[in-house]
Amino acid sequence: MNTISQSPTPTAAGQGVNGFDGFIAYADKMSPLGNATALDCANYTITLFSDLTKRVTLQNLFNDGGFSNMGVSDAVMDTFTKE
């Protein structure tokens, strides 16, 4: 069995959380490849049903554009390097 850690994803429930839009924007800027969408996650999940991943077991797989690795995107670097 595997698990997938997804990027912060806009949902109907999340819209009721104060500041959630800001968190989504932050995650998108901090992720070197940008935030993964819900569709990206669904597509990634489908690959786990393939025989090509039959030996991938007991893993927490990240589908988050690099957010979990604390990467810094070009957009964030541009913010800090502007003169």
C-alpha positions as CSV (number, residue, x, y, z in Angstrom):
1,M,0.0,0.0,0.0
2,N,1.2,3.5,-0.9
3,T,0.0,7.0,0.0
4,I,0.1,10.2,-2.0
5,S,0.9,13.6,-0.5
6,Q,-0.8,16.1,-2.8
7,S,-0.1,19.8,-3.1
8,P,-2.5,22.1,-1.3
9,T,-5.6,21.8,-3.4
10,P,-8.6,24.2,-3.6
11,T,-11.8,22.5,-2.5
12,A,-15.3,23.6,-1.5
13,A,-14.5,22.9,2.1
14,G,-11.2,24.8,1.9
15,Q,-13.0,27.9,0.6
16,G,-14.5,28.3,4.1
17,V,-11.1,28.5,5.8
18,N,-9.9,32.1,6.3
19,G,-6.6,32.7,4.4
20,F,-6.8,29.5,2.4
21,D,-6.4,31.3,-0.9
22,G,-3.2,32.9,0.4
23,F,-1.9,29.5,1.4
24,I,-2.6,28.2,-2.1
25,A,-0.7,31.1,-3.6
26,Y,2.2,30.6,-1.2
27,A,2.4,26.9,-2.0
28,D,2.3,27.7,-5.7
29,K,5.2,30.2,-5.4
30,M,7.3,28.0,-3.2
31,S,7.0,24.9,-5.3
32,P,9.7,24.8,-8.0
33,L,7.4,23.1,-10.5
34,G,4.2,24.9,-9.2
35,N,1.3,23.5,-7.4
36,A,0.0,20.2,-8.7
37,T,-3.7,20.3,-9.5
38,A,-6.3,17.8,-8.4
39,L,-6.3,16.4,-12.0
40,D,-2.5,16.0,-11.7
41,C,-3.1,13.9,-8.6
42,A,-5.8,11.8,-10.2
43,N,-3.5,11.1,-13.1
44,Y,-0.6,10.2,-10.8
45,T,-2.9,7.9,-8.9
46,I,-3.8,6.0,-12.0
47,T,-0.1,5.2,-12.7
48,L,-0.1,3.2,-9.4
49,F,-2.5,0.7,-11.0
50,S,0.0,0.0,-13.7
51,D,2.3,-3.0,-13.7
52,L,5.2,-0.6,-14.1
53,T,4.8,0.4,-10.4
54,K,4.1,-3.1,-9.0
55,R,7.3,-3.1,-6.9
56,V,6.7,0.4,-5.4
57,T,5.4,-0.5,-2.0
58,L,5.0,1.1,1.4
59,Q,5.9,4.6,0.1
60,N,4.5,8.0,0.7
61,L,4.7,9.5,-2.8
62,F,4.8,13.2,-3.3
63,N,2.8,14.9,-6.0
64,D,3.4,18.5,-5.0
65,G,5.7,20.2,-7.5
66,G,8.6,20.1,-5.1
67,F,6.8,21.9,-2.2
68,S,7.7,19.1,0.3
69,N,11.4,19.4,-0.5
70,M,11.4,23.1,0.5
71,G,12.5,24.1,-2.9
72,V,12.4,27.7,-4.0
73,S,10.9,28.6,-7.3
74,D,12.2,31.3,-9.6
75,A,9.2,33.5,-8.7
76,V,10.3,33.4,-5.0
77,M,13.9,34.1,-5.8
78,D,12.9,37.0,-8.0
79,T,11.0,38.5,-5.0
80,F,14.1,38.4,-2.9
81,T,16.6,39.5,-5.5
82,K,14.8,42.6,-6.8
83,E,16.7,45.8,-6.2
